[in-house]
Amino acid sequence: MFRLIKRNYFLLISVFLIFYFGFNLVSGERGLFSYIEKKEILSNLKKEELTLTSKIKDVDHKNSLLSTNLDLDYIETLIRERFLFGKKNETIYIIKKDEK
């Protein structure tokens, strides 16, 4: 047995190294599975960044309507939505959305 191992020493070491590097290539912190997970996290963060930038632009636009040039139509819309005010002889209907 010892003779067989001694004769195939190079083959044994080569097989061990192939298994070792193959295992570390697939798993581990820098492995293939970790790479796929990090790529998915990156795409989710990019989507979230796009939604947040669009929300920021919307808020900036609304802020500009209230600060620089006062837009009376926008103020009227805000008062109608927030405080449920209406004009004289006007009927207001409240439609509730189904929340799940």
C-alpha positions as CSV (number, residue, x, y, z in Angstrom):
1,M,0.0,0.0,0.0
2,F,2.8,2.4,0.9
3,R,4.6,1.6,-2.3
4,L,1.4,2.3,-4.3
5,I,1.1,5.7,-2.7
6,K,4.8,6.4,-3.1
7,R,4.6,5.6,-6.8
8,N,1.4,7.7,-7.5
9,Y,2.4,10.6,-5.3
10,F,2.2,13.2,-8.1
11,L,-1.2,11.9,-9.2
12,L,-2.5,12.0,-5.6
13,I,-1.3,15.5,-5.0
14,S,-2.7,16.6,-8.4
15,V,-6.2,15.2,-7.6
16,F,-6.2,16.8,-4.2
17,L,-5.3,20.2,-5.6
18,I,-7.9,19.9,-8.4
19,F,-10.6,19.2,-5.8
20,Y,-9.4,21.9,-3.5
21,F,-9.4,24.6,-6.2
22,G,-12.6,23.4,-7.7
23,F,-14.4,23.5,-4.4
24,N,-13.1,27.0,-3.6
25,L,-14.0,28.2,-7.1
26,V,-17.7,27.2,-6.6
27,S,-18.2,28.0,-3.0
28,G,-16.7,30.4,-0.5
29,E,-16.8,34.2,-0.1
30,R,-15.3,34.7,-3.6
31,G,-16.9,31.7,-5.3
32,L,-19.4,31.4,-8.1
33,F,-22.5,31.3,-5.9
34,S,-21.4,34.4,-3.9
35,Y,-20.8,36.2,-7.2
36,I,-24.3,35.4,-8.4
37,E,-25.8,36.6,-5.1
38,K,-23.8,39.8,-5.2
39,K,-24.8,40.5,-8.8
40,E,-28.5,40.1,-7.8
41,I,-28.0,42.5,-4.9
42,L,-26.4,45.0,-7.2
43,S,-29.3,44.9,-9.7
44,N,-31.8,45.4,-6.8
45,L,-29.8,48.3,-5.5
46,K,-29.7,49.9,-9.0
47,K,-33.5,49.6,-9.3
48,E,-34.0,51.1,-5.8
49,E,-31.7,53.9,-6.8
50,L,-33.7,54.7,-9.9
51,T,-37.0,54.8,-7.9
52,L,-35.5,57.0,-5.2
53,T,-34.1,59.5,-7.8
54,S,-37.4,59.7,-9.5
55,K,-39.1,60.4,-6.1
56,I,-36.5,63.0,-5.4
57,K,-37.2,64.7,-8.7
58,D,-40.9,64.6,-8.0
59,V,-40.5,66.2,-4.6
60,D,-38.1,68.8,-6.0
61,H,-40.7,69.7,-8.7
62,K,-43.5,70.0,-6.1
63,N,-41.2,72.1,-3.9
64,S,-40.4,74.5,-6.8
65,L,-44.2,74.9,-7.4
66,L,-44.6,76.0,-3.8
67,S,-41.5,78.2,-3.3
68,T,-40.2,80.1,-6.4
69,N,-43.2,80.9,-8.5
70,L,-46.3,80.2,-6.4
71,D,-48.6,78.0,-8.5
72,L,-52.2,78.6,-7.4
73,D,-53.6,75.6,-9.3
74,Y,-51.2,73.3,-7.4
75,I,-52.1,74.8,-4.1
76,E,-55.8,74.3,-4.9
77,T,-55.1,70.7,-5.7
78,L,-53.3,70.2,-2.4
79,I,-56.1,71.8,-0.4
80,R,-58.7,69.6,-2.2
81,E,-56.7,66.4,-1.6
82,R,-55.5,66.9,1.9
83,F,-58.3,68.8,3.5
84,L,-61.2,67.6,1.4
85,F,-62.3,71.2,0.7
86,G,-64.5,72.0,-2.3
87,K,-66.1,75.1,-3.8
88,K,-69.6,76.2,-3.1
89,N,-72.4,73.9,-4.6
90,E,-69.8,71.2,-5.3
91,T,-70.2,67.6,-4.3
92,I,-67.1,65.7,-3.1
93,Y,-67.0,61.9,-3.5
94,I,-64.4,59.9,-1.5
95,I,-63.4,56.6,-3.1
96,K,-61.5,54.3,-0.9
97,K,-59.0,51.9,-2.4
98,D,-58.9,48.3,-1.4
99,E,-55.9,47.7,0.8
100,K,-54.6,44.2,0.9
